[in-house]
Amino acid sequence: MRLITYAVFFISIILFLSVRLSPEVLPYTGIMPMLIPAFLVINILLFLLYLLRGKRLLVIPLVALIIGFKFFALTFQYNTPEENPEGISVLSYNVRLFNFGMEQDEKKSLTKNSIQWVRDHPADIKCLQEFYQNYTIPTYNSIKQISDGGRYEYKYELMEGTAKRNSYGLAIFSKYPIINGGKVFQNNWTNGAIFTDINIEGDTVRIYNTHLESMNIKADDLNNIEGIKENYRDTFRKLKSGTQTRAKQVEILKDHITSSPYPVIVAGDFNDVPYSYTYFTMKSILNNAYEAAGRGFGFTYNRVLFFLRIDQLFFDNGFTAKNFNTYREVDYSDHYPISAIFQLLQPRPVATDEN
């Protein structure tokens, strides 16, 4: 037991440190942090075991838990959000192309309901990933419906398709004037990042909408033990490749954010858990709205791997987060929408119309 306890301790420390190491440098460090929750539980069990037996060896798992305490806050929060706070409300939602491409009888109601839900949500700013636009089909003329007769300005960047007919991309809708915007990077037909500078009652804020590299792992392949056995090699390969690509993308995004002359809010589907290089890279320069104002586990994935929190709202020190919500009752996509209300602390001058 002494040998096991020390082994668990040293593995735990290595896992805790792995979130700081880029998978581009050491490829498998992107996968290692996924074991952190399991080793936190093991250390808790060892601590309780030695506590009940009155063994001094309890100090070892206790030290590991103290060092890894920060990871508990990434898993569960018990904040008390303010009631009816004033501020800038931001929605982030991976809409899964508004279910375009699904079976006809199933997609019709889902598409109508998902677009209507986004349109009717009262957020000041709406950041949508895997956005689908089709000017020739009224049902999928998403920009027209969500802009709601001009109530919302929008910035839409194509990742694939043609602007004249149908396309996929990232979209930001705003009740406030959009002064400036552009594309930060693009990787493939849905993954990338865009930004807009928005004039909010005389102050300028910069909003990022991002969708980092997807795992491309089919949830159905992991739905049972047989599926896991059959697909574990391919799954492991995709996990490794995905973490390396996201490491590159998050560095590009980080560099763009740090050069921003305005307060920053970053919304999006990061396709990575909080125990990851991606998350800690963002945390090195920004705060997380769930950690600051969330409550409960905050899981955002609407499939068999329901325990994943991969959709995020980050913000810099120019804001405080007043509340945070995960809409688990909204099941039109394979992600749940999230939103937060931010209060601007340090007003900045209005931007000019320059890229």
C-alpha positions, 0 to 999 in steps of 0.5 A: 500500500505504501508503494501504491500510495507513492506511485499514485502521488507521483503520477498525480503530480505529473498529471497536474503539470501536464496541463502546462505542457503543449501537446505540440512539444510532447504529443501525449500530454494532451491526453494525460490530463483526462486522467486527472478526475480519476486520480483525484478520486483515488487520492480522496479514497486513499486519504479516507482509508488512512484517516479511518485507520489512523495511519500517518500515510494520509499525509501523502494523498492529502498533499496531492489533493492540496496541490490539485485543489484548483481542479475541483473548481473546474469541475463543480461550482457553488456560486450565488448569481446575482438576481436581475443583474445589469450588464452585457448579456452574451450567448454562446451556442454550437447549433450543429448547422441547425440540424441540416442534413438530418432525416427530413421528418426529424429535422423540420421541427428541430430546425424551426425550434432551434432557430426560433430559440436563438432568435427569441433569446434576449441576449445582447450578443449571440455567438453561434458555432457551426452556423448554417446559412441558405439564402434559397431555402426560407427555413434555413435563411438563418441570418434573416430570422435571427437578425429579427428585422434588423434588431441585431447587426451581424458578422458572419464569416464563411468557413465553407460554401458560397455566400450567394447560396448556402454556407457554413461558418461562425456568426456573431449577432449584436443589438449594439453597432458592430464597428469592426471585425474579421477572421482570426484563423480558419482550419476547415469547414467549421473550425476557426475563430472570428472577432467583432468590435462592438460599440456599447453605449459609447464604450468599445468591447471586442467579442471573439467567437471560436470553434476549435478543432473537433475530435471527429469521434462518433458518440455512437461508437462509444455508446457501449463496451463493444463499441469502445473495444472496436474503436479504441485505436481510432479514438486514441489517434483522434484524441492525440491529433485533436489536442495537437491541432487545438494547441496550435489554434489556441496559441494563435487565438491567445496572440490575437487576444493579447494584442486587443486594444479593447476589453475582451470576451471570448465565446465558443466551442473549445472541444476540450475539457477544463483539464487541458492545455487549451483551457489553461492557455486561455486561463493564463490571460483570461477569467472563466465565466462558469468559475466566476459565476456558475453553479453546479457541474456546468456540463455542456455536451448533449450526448453519451459523454454528457459529463463534458464541459467543452463550451466556454465564456472567457473574459478579461479583467475589464469585466466582472461576470454577474451570472452564468447559465447552462440551458440543459433543457434546450436539446436541439443540438449536440451542445447545450447553449450557455450565457453570462452577463458581464459588467464593463469596469473600464470604459474604452474609446470607440473603435474606428472602422479599421481591420 
